[in-house]
Amino acid sequence: IKFMLATVRDSKAEVQERRSALKALLLQQNRQVLGELESLLDEPAMRLDAIRAYGVLQQDQAPRLLLERYPEWAPTEQRAVIETLATRKDYAQALLAAMEDKLVITEDVPAYVARSLEGLLGDSFTKVYGEVRKVAQDKTELIARYRKLLTPAVLARADPAHGRAVFEKTCAACHILYESGGKVGPNITGSNRANLDYILLNLLDPSYDVPESYRMVVITTVNGRILSGVIAEEDKQRLILKTAEQPTVVIAQQDIDLRKVSPLSLMPEGQLLKMKKKDVIDLIKYLQTDDIFLFHFQELSLRQD
């Protein structure tokens, strides 16, 4: 523990080693690490891990520490703050106060997080946020079915290495996880993957809450070609589209006949339904596992020896 705490503190150590040490301490629920988190919030390379650490270990000062810095941080980090503050009722109350003060605007609270906050805070949340969009009945039933399958006992016996292979086959064409994968969809490295409900909602109902920058755009060209993807870049001369089939497609503005923005996600529905039960279980286990922790903790331990 002393070695890992020293590694977390050491700003000259490799970032991956520091992250691995931090996650190992969190895995042990070691509260000594709480004393290190505030300084880590000011280090960009460690910031996301430190933000999420407050969701693992409760600290009364966490909402103040996170919300003080919130306006200065990037959107990915701001979303991590919102997700973290939605994990505990006292945190959620501080987030609600920040929404009332317009420090956190309601549009920045994702719909899936709003569902959790409504459950924690009830009417006091919806008075500020507005009506929380419901998940379709068929998707609610599917989520319940998979939640019943993916019990803690089942996931404890799962094989994350096989799950990684499933991810590379079915997800990596569009999503980056730990610097590997495609850039069509969001980078999910810093997402709220430890939360089973978050994973299931995004896999089973990918169009429930699509960030504006990832909404599917359907382009029809003057010669009748139809392309679907998300816009990577655009200027007066050209539009660059990211598609599942090709990393980038460049289209001249003069060749565009029709453009339609869809509320649907480019990510197809029903992927889990096509998988074998073992593949589903192992994929979820892998998505919930910190890959950096798995692959670097052994090296860190060897160095200690």
N, C-alpha and C positions, 0 to 999 in steps of 0.2 A: 504493500500500500504506500509506504514511504517513497519507494522508487517511482511508482506511477504518479503520485502527487508531484514529485520533483520533475517528472517528464512533462506533465501538464503545465507547470509553471515556466519551464525552460523555453523562452521565446526563440532560442537558437536551434532547438531540436527540430527534426523533420516534422512537418505538419501532420503527416499520417500517423506517426508515432504518438504525437500529442493527442490526436483524436482517438486513437485506439486506447490510450491510457485513460482518457476521460470516460469513454464508453464502458471500459472495464470497471471503473469505480462506480459508475451509475448502475451497472448490472448488479453490483454488490450492495446497492442502496447505501453507499458510504457517504455520510453527510459532511465529512470533512471537505469534500470537493466543493461544497456550496461557497466556501470562502474564496475560491478561485474564479468563480463564474463572472463576477462583475468586471474584473480586468479583462477576461476573455471577450466580453461584449465589445470591447474597443479594438479587438484584433479581427480584421475582416476574414482571415482564413479560418478562425475558430468561432466566429460569431453565430452561425446557424446552429452549431452543436451546443453552444452555451445557451442560446435561446430555448432550444428544445429540452435541455437539461432541467430547466425549471418546471417542465411538465412532469418529469420523472420524480424529482425531489421537491417537495413543497417548501417555499420560503415566503414569509409574509411580505418581504420587501420586493419580491419579484415583479408584481405589476408596475410598481413605481419605477424600478430600474429599467424595465422594458419600454414603458410608455414615454419616459423622459427622452429616450433616444429614438423613438419610433419615427418622428418626422424626418430625421436625417438619413434613414436607412433606405436601401433599395426595395422595390416591390416584393421580391422573393423573401427578403428578411422581414418585411412588414407582414406578409401573409403568415410566416412562421410565428410571429408574435401573436397574431389573432388566433391561430390554431392552438398555440400553447395556452393562451388565456381562456380558451373555451374548454379546458380540461378539468377545471375545478371551480366550484361555485363561487368561492371568494375571489378568485382570479376573474371570473366572468362578470362579477359585479363591478370590478374596477374597469373592465373593458366597456361595460355598458355606460359607466360614468364618462369614459373617454369619448364614446359615441355621442352622448348628450352634449358634451362640450365641443363637438365637431373636430376633435383631435383625430379620431378615427371616423372616416365617413362611411355611411352604410353601404355604399356601392363597393367598398373594399372588403366587405365581409362576404366570403363565398357562401352560396346557398347551402352547401353541405354543413358548413360551420354554423350557419344560422339555425339549422335544424337542431343541432346539439345545444345551442344557446337557448332556444325556445324551451327545450326540455329542462334545462337547468333553472331558467329564470321566469318562465311562463309569460304572463301578460305584460310584465314590466319590460320585457325585451321587445315584444311585438309592437308595443306603443311607440318605441323609438325606431325600430327597424322596418315595421310594416308587416304585412302578411307574408309568412314563410311559404314558399311554393312547396306543394306536396309531391311526393314521389308517386308515380302511377301505381295503381293497385297491383298490376301484374308484376312490376319491378319490386314492390314491397314484399310480395310473396316469394319471389326468387331470392331476394336478399335474406329473408328469414330462413329459407331452405338451406342456403349455403352457410349461414351462420350456425345452423344446427349441425351441419357436417363438420365445420372447421372449429371444433372445440379445442381448448388449450391442451388437452391430453393428446388429441390427434396431431396437432401441430408440433407438439414436443417430440413426436416420433418421426416427423417428416424429414425428408432429405433435401436440404437447401442446395446442394451441388446439382442434383437432378433438376431442381426448380430453376436453377440458373440456366441450364440447357433449354428448358421449356421457354424461359423468358427470351433467350437469344433467338429461338425459332419463331415465336409468336409476337413479341413486343419490341425487340431491339431495332427493327427496321424503322420505327418511328420515334422511339423514346431513348434518351440517354440515361444511363444509370452508371454512376462512377466513371464518367469520361468515355464510355463506350456505348455506341448505338447511333440511331438516326436523329435528325433534328426537325422532323416534321411536327411532332407533338411536343408537349412540355418536357423539360428536363425534370425527371422525377427523383433525382438524387436527394434533394432537400425537402421533398414532400412529406406528408404526414403518414408514412407507410406503416408505422407501428400500429395505427388504428385500423382494426379489421373492417369496421363500418365504412371508413373512408375508402379502403381498397375495393370493397364489394360494390359500393355505389358507383365508383368510377369505372369498374369493369362491366357491371350489369346495366348501368344506365349512363353511358358516357356523354349523352347529350343533356343531362340534367343541369349541369352548371359549366358551360363552356366559356372560358375567358375570351374577351372580344378579339384578342390577337390570334386566337386559335380557332375562330369560327370558320367553317368550311365556305370557301368561295368557289362558285361554279362559273367558269369562263367559257363562253361560246365565241369562237373566232369567226371571221368573215367567210372562211371557207368551210364552216360547219364542224370544225373540231371542237370537242367538249372536254374540258379539263377541270378536275376538282382538286383543291388543295388549300393551303394557307399562304397568305402573302408574306414573303420574306422581305422584299424591297419593292419600292415603286417610285418612279419619277415621271416627268412629262413624256419621256421617250419610251420607257419600257416598264413592264411589270414582271417580277420574278416570283414564281410560284413554287412552293415546296409541296411535293406530292409523295404518296406512299411508294410509288413505282420509281420515281426519279428524285434525286436530292434537290435539283432545281430545274425549272423550265422557264426559259426567258421568252416573253411574248411582247412584241412591239405594240404600243398603245393603239396605233393605227389599224392593227389586225384584230382588235377586240370589238366584237359586234354586240355582245350582251354580257353583263356581269350581274350575278345574283349572290347575295350573302345569305347563307342558310343558318338557321338556328341550331342545326344538327352538328354534331362532332364528326370529324373525319374518321375517328375511331369506330370500327364496326361494333354493333351489338352482338351478343350471343356467343362470344368467343369461349367463355367457360363452358357453355352448354355442349360444345363440340369436343371437349377434352375428356379424357379418362379421369376417373376419380383421383387416382394417385397423382396424375399430372397437375390437377387443380390444387391438391393439398400441398404438393412440393413447391409449386409456383408461389402460392400465398406465403409459405414459409420463407422462401427466398426473398420475396418482396418485403417481408417484415424484418429481415435480417440485415444487419449492417455489414455489408460486404467488406468494407475496409477493416472492421474489427476482426472478421473471420480470417482475413488473409495477412494481416500485419501483426496481430497480437502474438503469434508464435515467434516471429522474429524479435519482437520487443522482449519477450520472456527469455529467449536465448541470449540476448545481449546482457540481460540482468544476471543470468548464470555466469 
